[in-house]
Amino acid sequence: MKIETGKFYRTRTGAKVEIYSTDNPKPYQIHGRLFSQKANSVLSWTQEGKYDNSHCECGVDIIAEWKDAPDIDWSSVPKWFNYWAQDENGAQCFYANKPEICGDHFWFAGVGFGIMAVPTEYRIKYTGDWKCSLTERMKQ
């Protein structure tokens, strides 16, 4: 993935990053702003999007282009469903509990009830990477 100035990206933890510049001295050529609920931070990354120049994975590594969350009319969804996600094959579900990626193909939120499949004719428009699709109901 080529990281470009003026674009937004997603970190490993799902945070949004805005890139300011990509032509700074090595090893941290990329500079940008990390958006956080607590406070925004200015950070730098390697050309590959790594925050730490080691072989370790870091939560603020840049892993994908930013895609805005799908537009979901939560008022039409039963109140006990708090999450929505799309799997690798395009199937969509609402979940009561926060699901996790399982087996690199789909989301899993535990055994039992608390999952509602979205019928094909009512699918929510989403064109991003399925691994980035998890959307949480906003608390009011």
N, C-alpha and C positions, 0 to 999 in steps of 0.2 A: 504494500500500500504506500502510495506517495502522499506525504503530509504536506499540505500547501497553506501558505499565508492567507488569512481571511476566512478560512473554513472552520467548521466545528467538528469535533471528534468526541468519541466515547472512551472512557478509561475502563480498565478491567473491573472496577467496582460500579460502573454505570454512570459516573459523573460526566458532566459536559465540560469540554475544553475549547477555548477559542485560541487559534494560533495567530501570533503577532508577527513573527519572523522565522525564517528557516535558513538564513545564511550567516549564522554566528560561528565563532571559532569552535573546533572540535574539542571534546567529544559531544558536547551538548549544543548542537546547532539550532535546535528548535526551541523557541520561547513562546509562552502563551499564558493564558489565564485559566485557572481551574475554578469552576463555579461550584460553590458549596453552600449548604443551608446555614452553616455557622459563619463562614467568611470566605471571600474569594482570595485566591492565592496566585502569585506569579511563580511559574515553575519553568524548568527547562528539561528537554529530552534529547536523546540521541536521534540520529537520522531515521532509525528504525522504530522510534516511539518509546524507547525504554527510558524510564526515569532513573534507574540505577544501571550503570554500565556493566554490571556483573551478569551472570547467567541466571540469576534469580528473577522470579516474577514479582512485580510490585503492583499494588492496587491502583496506582496512578499511571501505569503504563498506558499508552494510547493503543487501542486495539481495533477500532473501527470508526468509520465516518459516523457523525451524529445523525440520527433520524428522530424527528419529533414523534412523540407518542401518538398512537392512533386516536382519532376523535371518537370517544365512546360515550353514548348517552347513558350514564350510570343510573339515571332516574327510571329507566326501563328494566333494570337488572335487580333481581331480589337482593335485599340488603345484606344477606349473609354471604354473598359473593364479593370478595374484595380484590381479586386479581383477574387479569385476562392475559392470555398468551396464545401464540400460534406455533405449531410444531413444524418440523422440517418438511412435512408433506402438505402444509397449508391448512391442516385441521385446527380449529380454534375452540377454546374452552374458557369458561369462567371457573374460578376456584375460590373456595372458602378460605383455604390456608395457602400460604405462599409456596408455590411449587419450585422445584429445583430441576435443572436439566438432568435427564437420566439416559445413559447410554448414547449420548450424542445424537439423539434422534427426536426426543419428545420431552415434555414436562411431566413431572410426577409430584403429587402433593399428598402422598400417603394413601393407605388403603381405606376404603369405605366411601361414605357419601361426601358431598361437598364439591362435586364437579358437575358442570352443566355444559354439554357440547353446544356449539353454535351451529344451527342448521346451515347448510351450504348457501341457501338463498338469502340468509341474513348475515353473511360474513362481513366483518369489519374490514375496511380497506387498509391493508398494510403491505408495503412493498420492501421493507427492510429485511435484514438478516433475522431469521427466526429466533436466534439466540439472544437477540436484543429486543424482542417483542414484549417481554413481561411488563405489564402496566398495572399500577396499583390505583385503586379507588382513592380519590382525594378525601382526606378527613375534613369534615365540616364542623 
